[in-house]
Amino acid sequence: MSREEERAAEMENENGEWEEEQCRLYEAYNELHGLAQALDTPFDAPAVLVVGHQTDGKSALVEALMGFQFNHVGGGTKTRRPITLHMKYDADAHSPLCRLHLPSNSDSHSDSDSEPHEKSLSLQEIQAYIEAENMRLEKEPCLFSAKEIIVRVDYKYCPNLTIIDTPGLIAPAPGPKNRALQVQARAVEALVRAKMQHKEFIILCLEDCSDWSNATTRRVVMQIDPELSRTVIVSTKLDTKIPQFARSSDVEVFLSPPTCMLDGCILGDSPFFTSVPSGRVGSGHDSVYRSNDEFKKAISLREMEDVASLEEKLGRSLSIQERSRIGVSKLRCFLEELLQKRYMDNVPLIIPLLEKEYRSATRKMNEINQELSTLDELKLKEKGRVFHDLFLTKLSLLLKGTVVAPPDKFGETLQDERTNGGAFVSSDGLQFPHKLIPNAGMRLYGGAQYHRAMAEFRFVVGGIKCPPITREEIVNACGVEDLHDGTNYSRTACVIAVAKARDTFEPFLHQLGCRLLHILKRLLPISVYLLQKDGEYLSGHEVFLRRVASAFNDFAESTERACREKCMEDLVSTTRYVTWSLHNKNRAGLRQFLDSFAGTEHNTTGSNCVPAGISQDSSFGSVANEKDTKSRADVKLSHVASGIDVASSIQTTETRLADLLDSTLWNRRLAPSSERIVYALVQQIFHGIKEYFLASAELKFNCFLLMPVVDKLPALLREDLKSAFEDDLDNIFDITNLRHLLGQRKRGAEIELKRIKRLKDKFRSLHKHLSSHQAHSTAFSDYH
């Protein structure tokens, strides 16, 4: 054998090894994609994501790229779950070999702890499965699902590609009549946008338009990929657009759009143009093609017809560059080469990610083994006691103040707090504007939230005025005494004041209890978060945790109820018997009011009681200042004036007393003076009750609701824990069920660990072979 023949044989052998290596590469990435779906981990596994609107020919294009029909194609929304197609070229597969990826719990005959597996299905079964899923989701409230249907296909016409077909975007009409379709449109767009967020995906953006100024699908794509740097643009249904162009210049612009029409640096530099012949494959009377081979030939024929039609419109032959963008086959070759390059470039990046996932799975396995080793009575009791102490520590920390728990997740503004825990609403149904309360817009929890609620209570109740008093209420409150039928306005004022106070303040007492109970109960989930954050949470012991939560909530409710009853006793006592030293707090103000009232009455009475013969305008001073008047006359006149004043004062007092008795005790007609006196007394009594109620309620809630969380809850939880351990430890920790669950988790972790290790070793081997092949190719090129 000559040297050239040896070298040719060597090259042929290397090419065969290279093709085999490529097959292993595609299989590894297909397995990686399945692992990413199972673990919900975003590995950088390149794939082609097909995005387009309904009726853009999206699913039909995917079928044309595959070389056979299988999908649920038609008008309206057909695809409701993304369909991931792992396509692999196999020259020996004369008909498509399809395998549906099934999770471990989807097959009732499989072991629930077994590794996710694949099931071989015919094309008809695959199509029936997809149609059934679409119909199921159509009847459910969610309408769409982001969980992918994964299908592996080996076929002689398949390229080596991974394609993800997404639900078609919807452009609904505005108006309330189309609200249901608008909801669907938002759901689909959210799903597609989430898929496009994966940076490793190549976006296949489908546009069904003859004018590149209309960016229907690009509008959505460019929100995620503004520069279109990882986007391939495809104009579908080319065979229907060519007849629309009247001039060759229009065709030129369509085939090579200027930069102003197509912004960004799209993959491939310019759009691709495809046509897929209509008609389905099957044996029915409505089928156009009897086999997939016929369908494949029709695609090739359509491609040649499109080229001929374009050349006829242009009046010239297409350049090599233009031909490389027209037809499904050209698009398929471009995507296959692009994806292959991405596969090879990403191999070194995948290995560290798999190693990290392997370490995480190993750590999870060790934790499960550690938990299994602690399933005995003494260790479980100790774990329960430790959790009890840690839980109380977190509660105390929240009350004292901390910033460990994120406010955006656990904090409440005052408006949120009012909505969830109840607002302070007065008897007239009005609420105090929350913006006037300090820190109202801040998201608080724990002790800070408790303090703000108590401050709002003081602010709201402290600003309450005595409700209006009607004349009818005063008259009704007078009643009849048991010994006489006179009126006692001091008793009347007391009756009105205590009734108004009781009706006004009792609702606030219940509202305060409800609000503070809400704040205390919120400490439980925040404490659980802190325990989980510090790795101190008892995972898997749900019965025990529910018991601790129930004991805490019961304690909070009973303590709040007892505290509210104590406050209610104070309110009842202050509104049952009026003690003037306690109720008449503003005695100086009341005296000033009554003195001014009495002064007005005295002036009025005095002006009418001057004795006859004495002029009101007489000036005794001027008489005394007369130079010609003798001193004896002065003394005599002085005695006369003094006698007149004493007589006048006695007469005035008797008159005023008679008038007062006539207008209050003996007369049932409510005079303005009596009304003012009653109103003043009611105001003072109401103010005294309010001050006492406000101070008493705040003090008692602090002493008998807040403090018991610190000094009584630990002992109560300890007693409850002791009682639980003595009654039935197995049921409290559910040891039997827990051991079974941990066993299941261990088997699942073992399977996951094996999958990750196998895939890690596979990528490491691929990286080694690819590096070796690249080095050998470089050396061979240098040699020649």
LINCOR-V826825 format. One record per residue. N is the residue number from 1. RES is the residue in three letters. NEAR is the number of other ideal C-beta (glycine too) atoms within 10 Angstrom. Layout:
n=(N	N)
res=(RES	RES)
near=(NEAR	NEAR)
//
This chain:
n=(1	2	3	4	5	6	7	8	9	10	11	12	13	14	15	16	17	18	19	20	21	22	23	24	25	26	27	28	29	30	31	32	33	34	35	36	37	38	39	40	41	42	43	44	45	46	47	48	49	50	51	52	53	54	55	56	57	58	59	60	61	62	63	64	65	66	67	68	69	70	71	72	73	74	75	76	77	78	79	80	81	82	83	84	85	86	87	88	89	90	91	92	93	94	95	96	97	98	99	100	101	102	103	104	105	106	107	108	109	110	111	112	113	114	115	116	117	118	119	120	121	122	123	124	125	126	127	128	129	130	131	132	133	134	135	136	137	138	139	140	141	142	143	144	145	146	147	148	149	150	151	152	153	154	155	156	157	158	159	160	161	162	163	164	165	166	167	168	169	170	171	172	173	174	175	176	177	178	179	180	181	182	183	184	185	186	187	188	189	190	191	192	193	194	195	196	197	198	199	200	201	202	203	204	205	206	207	208	209	210	211	212	213	214	215	216	217	218	219	220	221	222	223	224	225	226	227	228	229	230	231	232	233	234	235	236	237	238	239	240	241	242	243	244	245	246	247	248	249	250	251	252	253	254	255	256	257	258	259	260	261	262	263	264	265	266	267	268	269	270	271	272	273	274	275	276	277	278	279	280	281	282	283	284	285	286	287	288	289	290	291	292	293	294	295	296	297	298	299	300	301	302	303	304	305	306	307	308	309	310	311	312	313	314	315	316	317	318	319	320	321	322	323	324	325	326	327	328	329	330	331	332	333	334	335	336	337	338	339	340	341	342	343	344	345	346	347	348	349	350	351	352	353	354	355	356	357	358	359	360	361	362	363	364	365	366	367	368	369	370	371	372	373	374	375	376	377	378	379	380	381	382	383	384	385	386	387	388	389	390	391	392	393	394	395	396	397	398	399	400	401	402	403	404	405	406	407	408	409	410	411	412	413	414	415	416	417	418	419	420	421	422	423	424	425	426	427	428	429	430	431	432	433	434	435	436	437	438	439	440	441	442	443	444	445	446	447	448	449	450	451	452	453	454	455	456	457	458	459	460	461	462	463	464	465	466	467	468	469	470	471	472	473	474	475	476	477	478	479	480	481	482	483	484	485	486	487	488	489	490	491	492	493	494	495	496	497	498	499	500	501	502	503	504	505	506	507	508	509	510	511	512	513	514	515	516	517	518	519	520	521	522	523	524	525	526	527	528	529	530	531	532	533	534	535	536	537	538	539	540	541	542	543	544	545	546	547	548	549	550	551	552	553	554	555	556	557	558	559	560	561	562	563	564	565	566	567	568	569	570	571	572	573	574	575	576	577	578	579	580	581	582	583	584	585	586	587	588	589	590	591	592	593	594	595	596	597	598	599	600	601	602	603	604	605	606	607	608	609	610	611	612	613	614	615	616	617	618	619	620	621	622	623	624	625	626	627	628	629	630	631	632	633	634	635	636	637	638	639	640	641	642	643	644	645	646	647	648	649	650	651	652	653	654	655	656	657	658	659	660	661	662	663	664	665	666	667	668	669	670	671	672	673	674	675	676	677	678	679	680	681	682	683	684	685	686	687	688	689	690	691	692	693	694	695	696	697	698	699	700	701	702	703	704	705	706	707	708	709	710	711	712	713	714	715	716	717	718	719	720	721	722	723	724	725	726	727	728	729	730	731	732	733	734	735	736	737	738	739	740	741	742	743	744	745	746	747	748	749	750	751	752	753	754	755	756	757	758	759	760	761	762	763	764	765	766	767	768	769	770	771	772	773	774	775	776	777	778	779	780	781	782	783	784)
res=(MET	SER	ARG	GLU	GLU	GLU	ARG	ALA	ALA	GLU	MET	GLU	ASN	GLU	ASN	GLY	GLU	TRP	GLU	GLU	GLU	GLN	CYS	ARG	LEU	TYR	GLU	ALA	TYR	ASN	GLU	LEU	HIS	GLY	LEU	ALA	GLN	ALA	LEU	ASP	THR	PRO	PHE	ASP	ALA	PRO	ALA	VAL	LEU	VAL	VAL	GLY	HIS	GLN	THR	ASP	GLY	LYS	SER	ALA	LEU	VAL	GLU	ALA	LEU	MET	GLY	PHE	GLN	PHE	ASN	HIS	VAL	GLY	GLY	GLY	THR	LYS	THR	ARG	ARG	PRO	ILE	THR	LEU	HIS	MET	LYS	TYR	ASP	ALA	ASP	ALA	HIS	SER	PRO	LEU	CYS	ARG	LEU	HIS	LEU	PRO	SER	ASN	SER	ASP	SER	HIS	SER	ASP	SER	ASP	SER	GLU	PRO	HIS	GLU	LYS	SER	LEU	SER	LEU	GLN	GLU	ILE	GLN	ALA	TYR	ILE	GLU	ALA	GLU	ASN	MET	ARG	LEU	GLU	LYS	GLU	PRO	CYS	LEU	PHE	SER	ALA	LYS	GLU	ILE	ILE	VAL	ARG	VAL	ASP	TYR	LYS	TYR	CYS	PRO	ASN	LEU	THR	ILE	ILE	ASP	THR	PRO	GLY	LEU	ILE	ALA	PRO	ALA	PRO	GLY	PRO	LYS	ASN	ARG	ALA	LEU	GLN	VAL	GLN	ALA	ARG	ALA	VAL	GLU	ALA	LEU	VAL	ARG	ALA	LYS	MET	GLN	HIS	LYS	GLU	PHE	ILE	ILE	LEU	CYS	LEU	GLU	ASP	CYS	SER	ASP	TRP	SER	ASN	ALA	THR	THR	ARG	ARG	VAL	VAL	MET	GLN	ILE	ASP	PRO	GLU	LEU	SER	ARG	THR	VAL	ILE	VAL	SER	THR	LYS	LEU	ASP	THR	LYS	ILE	PRO	GLN	PHE	ALA	ARG	SER	SER	ASP	VAL	GLU	VAL	PHE	LEU	SER	PRO	PRO	THR	CYS	MET	LEU	ASP	GLY	CYS	ILE	LEU	GLY	ASP	SER	PRO	PHE	PHE	THR	SER	VAL	PRO	SER	GLY	ARG	VAL	GLY	SER	GLY	HIS	ASP	SER	VAL	TYR	ARG	SER	ASN	ASP	GLU	PHE	LYS	LYS	ALA	ILE	SER	LEU	ARG	GLU	MET	GLU	ASP	VAL	ALA	SER	LEU	GLU	GLU	LYS	LEU	GLY	ARG	SER	LEU	SER	ILE	GLN	GLU	ARG	SER	ARG	ILE	GLY	VAL	SER	LYS	LEU	ARG	CYS	PHE	LEU	GLU	GLU	LEU	LEU	GLN	LYS	ARG	TYR	MET	ASP	ASN	VAL	PRO	LEU	ILE	ILE	PRO	LEU	LEU	GLU	LYS	GLU	TYR	ARG	SER	ALA	THR	ARG	LYS	MET	ASN	GLU	ILE	ASN	GLN	GLU	LEU	SER	THR	LEU	ASP	GLU	LEU	LYS	LEU	LYS	GLU	LYS	GLY	ARG	VAL	PHE	HIS	ASP	LEU	PHE	LEU	THR	LYS	LEU	SER	LEU	LEU	LEU	LYS	GLY	THR	VAL	VAL	ALA	PRO	PRO	ASP	LYS	PHE	GLY	GLU	THR	LEU	GLN	ASP	GLU	ARG	THR	ASN	GLY	GLY	ALA	PHE	VAL	SER	SER	ASP	GLY	LEU	GLN	PHE	PRO	HIS	LYS	LEU	ILE	PRO	ASN	ALA	GLY	MET	ARG	LEU	TYR	GLY	GLY	ALA	GLN	TYR	HIS	ARG	ALA	MET	ALA	GLU	PHE	ARG	PHE	VAL	VAL	GLY	GLY	ILE	LYS	CYS	PRO	PRO	ILE	THR	ARG	GLU	GLU	ILE	VAL	ASN	ALA	CYS	GLY	VAL	GLU	ASP	LEU	HIS	ASP	GLY	THR	ASN	TYR	SER	ARG	THR	ALA	CYS	VAL	ILE	ALA	VAL	ALA	LYS	ALA	ARG	ASP	THR	PHE	GLU	PRO	PHE	LEU	HIS	GLN	LEU	GLY	CYS	ARG	LEU	LEU	HIS	ILE	LEU	LYS	ARG	LEU	LEU	PRO	ILE	SER	VAL	TYR	LEU	LEU	GLN	LYS	ASP	GLY	GLU	TYR	LEU	SER	GLY	HIS	GLU	VAL	PHE	LEU	ARG	ARG	VAL	ALA	SER	ALA	PHE	ASN	ASP	PHE	ALA	GLU	SER	THR	GLU	ARG	ALA	CYS	ARG	GLU	LYS	CYS	MET	GLU	ASP	LEU	VAL	SER	THR	THR	ARG	TYR	VAL	THR	TRP	SER	LEU	HIS	ASN	LYS	ASN	ARG	ALA	GLY	LEU	ARG	GLN	PHE	LEU	ASP	SER	PHE	ALA	GLY	THR	GLU	HIS	ASN	THR	THR	GLY	SER	ASN	CYS	VAL	PRO	ALA	GLY	ILE	SER	GLN	ASP	SER	SER	PHE	GLY	SER	VAL	ALA	ASN	GLU	LYS	ASP	THR	LYS	SER	ARG	ALA	ASP	VAL	LYS	LEU	SER	HIS	VAL	ALA	SER	GLY	ILE	ASP	VAL	ALA	SER	SER	ILE	GLN	THR	THR	GLU	THR	ARG	LEU	ALA	ASP	LEU	LEU	ASP	SER	THR	LEU	TRP	ASN	ARG	ARG	LEU	ALA	PRO	SER	SER	GLU	ARG	ILE	VAL	TYR	ALA	LEU	VAL	GLN	GLN	ILE	PHE	HIS	GLY	ILE	LYS	GLU	TYR	PHE	LEU	ALA	SER	ALA	GLU	LEU	LYS	PHE	ASN	CYS	PHE	LEU	LEU	MET	PRO	VAL	VAL	ASP	LYS	LEU	PRO	ALA	LEU	LEU	ARG	GLU	ASP	LEU	LYS	SER	ALA	PHE	GLU	ASP	ASP	LEU	ASP	ASN	ILE	PHE	ASP	ILE	THR	ASN	LEU	ARG	HIS	LEU	LEU	GLY	GLN	ARG	LYS	ARG	GLY	ALA	GLU	ILE	GLU	LEU	LYS	ARG	ILE	LYS	ARG	LEU	LYS	ASP	LYS	PHE	ARG	SER	LEU	HIS	LYS	HIS	LEU	SER	SER	HIS	GLN	ALA	HIS	SER	THR	ALA	PHE	SER	ASP	TYR	HIS)
near=(7	7	7	8	9	10	12	12	11	11	11	10	10	14	10	10	12	14	11	11	15	18	14	14	20	19	15	20	26	20	18	22	21	22	20	18	18	17	15	7	15	12	20	16	24	22	22	23	24	29	27	27	18	18	13	24	23	27	25	20	24	25	23	26	26	24	22	20	22	24	20	18	18	11	7	9	19	18	25	25	20	22	23	21	25	24	27	20	19	17	7	7	15	12	14	23	17	22	17	18	21	14	14	16	12	12	14	6	4	16	10	11	15	13	15	19	14	14	14	10	16	13	16	10	14	20	17	13	16	23	13	11	18	18	11	12	18	13	7	10	5	9	17	21	16	14	11	19	21	24	22	21	23	17	21	15	21	23	21	20	24	26	22	22	26	24	30	24	22	18	11	14	8	8	8	6	9	13	11	10	14	16	13	18	17	12	16	23	15	11	20	25	14	12	20	21	10	19	11	15	23	20	24	28	27	26	22	20	17	17	13	18	9	13	17	16	27	23	11	19	27	16	11	19	19	10	11	19	11	22	25	21	25	25	24	23	21	25	18	12	20	20	9	11	18	9	9	14	10	14	22	15	15	23	21	15	17	8	7	8	13	18	13	16	10	21	20	17	9	16	20	25	27	29	26	24	19	13	14	14	20	14	7	6	5	7	13	13	17	11	13	21	16	15	22	20	13	18	21	13	11	20	24	11	15	19	18	12	18	23	15	12	19	16	8	11	11	16	10	7	11	18	15	16	21	22	23	23	16	17	23	21	13	16	23	18	12	18	21	17	11	19	21	16	11	19	19	12	12	23	17	10	19	21	14	12	21	17	11	15	20	14	11	16	16	11	14	21	12	9	19	14	9	11	15	9	12	8	11	21	17	11	16	21	14	12	19	16	13	17	25	18	14	24	22	18	18	24	17	11	11	16	6	12	19	13	14	6	11	19	19	21	17	22	13	12	25	19	11	12	19	16	17	18	15	17	14	6	6	8	11	16	8	15	9	10	16	11	15	17	10	14	18	22	23	24	18	20	27	23	16	21	22	19	14	24	21	13	14	20	22	10	10	17	10	19	17	8	19	9	10	9	17	21	14	12	21	19	12	9	11	4	6	10	11	14	22	16	18	13	14	22	24	20	20	24	26	21	15	21	26	16	12	21	22	17	13	21	20	13	19	26	22	14	23	24	21	18	25	24	16	20	24	18	14	22	24	16	17	22	18	11	13	11	8	15	18	19	10	19	21	14	16	22	17	11	19	21	16	11	18	23	14	12	18	22	14	12	21	22	12	12	23	22	13	15	24	16	12	17	20	13	12	23	23	9	11	20	11	12	8	14	23	17	17	14	12	8	14	18	11	11	18	14	10	10	14	12	10	11	14	13	9	10	15	14	9	8	13	13	10	4	7	12	7	6	5	12	9	11	7	8	14	12	9	10	4	4	12	9	7	8	12	14	10	11	14	13	10	10	13	10	10	14	10	9	12	15	12	10	13	15	12	10	14	17	10	11	14	15	12	12	16	18	13	13	13	9	8	18	13	8	15	19	14	13	20	24	17	16	23	26	19	22	29	24	21	23	25	21	15	19	23	17	12	17	26	17	12	18	24	14	12	18	24	19	12	18	20	13	8	13	19	16	9	16	19	14	11	18	20	13	11	20	16	8	9	9	15	13	14	20	25	16	17	11	14	20	14	11	14	16	13	13	18	17	16	17	19	15	17	20	17	12	20	22	14	13	22	18	12	18	24	15	13	22	15	11	17	18	12	11	14	11	10	11	12	10	10	13	8	7	6	6)
//
